[in-house]
Amino acid sequence: VTLLVLLGFIFTLNYYSTKPSALDGFAKCLSDNGAKFYGTFWCPHCQNQKALFGRAQRFLPYIECSTPDQRGQLQVCTDAKIEGYPTWEFADGSREAGEVPLEKLAEKTGCVLPSEK
């Protein structure tokens, strides 16, 4: 019985973690349209930004900037002159710093934000 419960739990967890979300297409579109999301794993605002996407965050054009020890910045972010987190960079070279609303991301990229999030 314990084995069946465990298998059921694993199946359910796998099902919900791979089930498409309403924002999957939007997150993919951001990447396809040249947006880049620079952040760090320790930044609470970066985590809040990712949380807006729910399961679709796996499709974000996310670029990690922190070294594993949290004491430095990775070269890709230094080269891009990233000074704060999160920072969004768009195909036209413009940037938005801080937590950016989904509506603003749609406006900056031309991506269609689904009506049901």
C-alpha positions as CSV (number, residue, x, y, z in Angstrom):
1,V,0.0,0.0,0.0
2,T,2.8,2.4,0.9
3,L,4.5,1.7,-2.5
4,L,1.2,2.4,-4.3
5,V,0.8,5.7,-2.5
6,L,4.4,6.7,-3.2
7,L,4.0,5.8,-6.9
8,G,0.8,7.8,-7.1
9,F,2.5,10.8,-5.5
10,I,5.4,10.6,-8.0
11,F,3.0,10.3,-10.9
12,T,1.0,13.3,-9.8
13,L,4.0,15.4,-9.2
14,N,5.4,14.5,-12.6
15,Y,2.1,15.2,-14.3
16,Y,1.7,18.7,-12.8
17,S,5.3,19.7,-13.3
18,T,5.1,19.0,-17.0
19,K,1.5,20.1,-17.7
20,P,1.5,23.1,-20.0
21,S,0.7,26.4,-18.3
22,A,-1.2,29.4,-19.8
23,L,2.1,31.4,-19.9
24,D,4.3,28.9,-21.7
25,G,3.8,30.5,-25.1
26,F,4.3,34.0,-23.7
27,A,7.6,33.0,-22.0
28,K,8.8,31.4,-25.2
29,C,7.8,34.4,-27.2
30,L,9.9,36.7,-24.9
31,S,12.9,34.6,-25.8
32,D,12.1,34.3,-29.5
33,N,11.8,38.1,-29.6
34,G,15.2,38.8,-28.2
35,A,14.4,39.6,-24.6
36,K,16.9,38.6,-21.9
37,F,16.3,38.3,-18.2
38,Y,19.4,38.8,-16.1
39,G,19.2,37.8,-12.4
40,T,20.7,35.9,-9.6
41,F,19.6,32.9,-7.6
42,W,19.8,34.8,-4.3
43,C,17.8,37.9,-5.4
44,P,14.3,38.0,-4.0
45,H,13.1,40.4,-6.7
46,C,14.3,37.9,-9.3
47,Q,12.4,35.1,-7.6
48,N,9.3,37.3,-7.5
49,Q,9.7,38.0,-11.3
50,K,10.0,34.2,-12.0
51,A,7.0,33.5,-9.8
52,L,4.8,35.7,-12.0
53,F,5.3,33.0,-14.7
54,G,4.6,30.0,-12.5
55,R,5.6,26.7,-14.3
56,A,6.3,28.7,-17.4
57,Q,9.4,30.2,-15.8
58,R,11.4,27.2,-17.3
59,F,11.0,28.9,-20.7
60,L,12.2,32.3,-19.7
61,P,15.3,33.7,-21.3
62,Y,17.0,33.8,-17.9
63,I,20.7,34.5,-17.6
64,E,22.3,33.7,-14.2
65,C,24.7,36.4,-13.1
66,S,26.0,35.3,-9.7
67,T,29.0,33.1,-9.0
68,P,28.1,30.1,-6.8
69,D,29.5,31.8,-3.7
70,Q,27.4,34.9,-4.2
71,R,30.5,37.1,-4.1
72,G,31.0,37.9,-7.8
73,Q,29.3,38.4,-11.1
74,L,29.7,36.0,-14.1
75,Q,31.5,37.4,-17.1
76,V,28.4,37.3,-19.3
77,C,26.7,39.8,-17.1
78,T,29.9,41.9,-16.6
79,D,30.2,42.1,-20.4
80,A,26.5,43.1,-20.7
81,K,27.1,45.8,-18.0
82,I,24.4,44.5,-15.7
83,E,24.4,46.6,-12.5
84,G,21.2,45.4,-10.7
85,Y,18.8,42.6,-10.6
86,P,16.6,41.8,-12.2
87,T,17.3,43.5,-15.4
88,W,15.4,42.9,-18.6
89,E,17.1,43.7,-21.9
90,F,15.1,43.9,-25.1
91,A,16.0,43.4,-28.8
92,D,16.0,47.2,-29.4
93,G,18.7,47.5,-26.7
94,S,16.4,49.1,-24.1
95,R,16.3,47.9,-20.6
96,E,13.9,47.7,-17.6
97,A,15.3,47.2,-14.1
98,G,13.4,45.7,-11.2
99,E,10.3,43.5,-11.3
100,V,8.6,44.2,-14.6
101,P,4.9,43.6,-14.9
102,L,3.8,41.0,-17.5
103,E,1.9,43.7,-19.4
104,K,5.1,45.8,-19.8
105,L,7.0,42.8,-21.1
106,A,4.2,42.2,-23.6
107,E,4.4,45.9,-24.7
108,K,8.2,45.8,-25.0
109,T,8.4,42.6,-27.0
110,G,5.1,42.5,-29.0
111,C,4.3,39.2,-27.4
112,V,0.6,38.5,-26.7
113,L,-0.2,38.1,-23.0
114,P,-2.9,35.4,-22.6
115,S,-6.0,36.8,-20.9
116,E,-6.1,33.9,-18.4
117,K,-2.9,33.7,-16.4
